[in-house]
Amino acid sequence: MGFLALAFFNFNKNAPLKRRILIVGSIATNVMLLVFFWVIGAPPLFLVAAVGVMCYGLWQTIHLMRFCHVCNALNAPQDHRQARTECRNCEAALAEP
C-alpha cells in the first residue's frame, strides 16, 4: 500500500487531486489508528491524548503541505511552522491551500 501511495504522489501530474487524496488519506489513517487503539483496549486518557496529537498533525498536513501546479512537486515546510512560498524544484509561486 505504501509503494502505491509513493508511486501516486511521485508520478501523478494532477496537483488538486493529490491535495484531496492527501487530506482524505490523512483523515482515514488517523481514524483507522484510533479504532485500532480502541480495539486493543487503550485507556480513555490515552485515546484523548492520541486524538489531540492526531488533530495537530492533521492541521499541519492540511495547512503546511503544498503542491506545485507547474511541476506537481510536493513541497514540505521549510521549517516547523512556515509553509513554502516557492516550489523547491521549479521556483514557481505556490498557491495558498
N, C-alpha and C positions, 0 to 999 in steps of 0.2 A: 504494500500500500504506500509506503514511504517513497519507493522508487517511482511509482506512478505520479505522486504529487510532485516530486522533484522534476520529472520529465515535463509535466504540465506547466509548471511555473517557469521552466527554462526555455521551452520551445514554443509555447503558445504566444501568439502575437496580439491578442486581444486584451488590452490593459483593463478596460471596465469589467470584463468577465473575470479576470484574475482577481480584481479587487473584491467582487461579490463572492467568489469562491473562497478567498482568504477569510473574509468575515464569517460566512456561513460555516466553513470548516473549523474555524477557531471556536465558535459557539458550540458546535456539535461535539468537538473534542472535550471542551470543558464540561458539558452535560454528561457525556459518557464517563468521564473520570469521576464526577460527583456520584453518579449512580454506582460505579464500582466501589467507591469508598463506603457508600450506604449499604451495599450488599454484603461487604465483608465485615460490617458491624462497627464502623468507626464511631467514636463518641460524638455526640452532638456538637460539643465545643470545637472539635477538630473540623467537622463539616462547616461550621460557621466561619472558622479561620480560612478554610480552603476556598469557600465562596468569596471571601474578601480578596484573597490573593489572586484568584482567577478573574475577578472583575477588574482588578487593577491591570493585570496582564492583557486582558481583552481591550481595555481602554487604550493601553499603549499600542497594541496592534492596530486598532482602528485609526487612531489619530497620528501615529508616527510613521507607519509604513506607507510608502507612496510608489506608484508605478509610473514609469515614463511613457508618455503617449507616442514618442518618436521611436525609441528603440525597444520599448516594452520591458525595460530592466526593473527589477525590484530594488528600491532604494531604501535601505535601513537607515536609522537615525545616525547623525554624525556623533552625537554624544547622548547622554542619558535622556534628556528631555527636549532636544531640539531636532525637529524633522528637517530633512534635507530640502533645500530650495532649488537645487540644480541636480540634474542627473549625473551620477558618477561616471557613466560611460560616454555620453554624448554632449554633456554640458547644457542640455535644454532645460528651460524652466519647468518646474513641476507644479501641477495644479494642486490646490487645496483639496483635501478629501471631502 
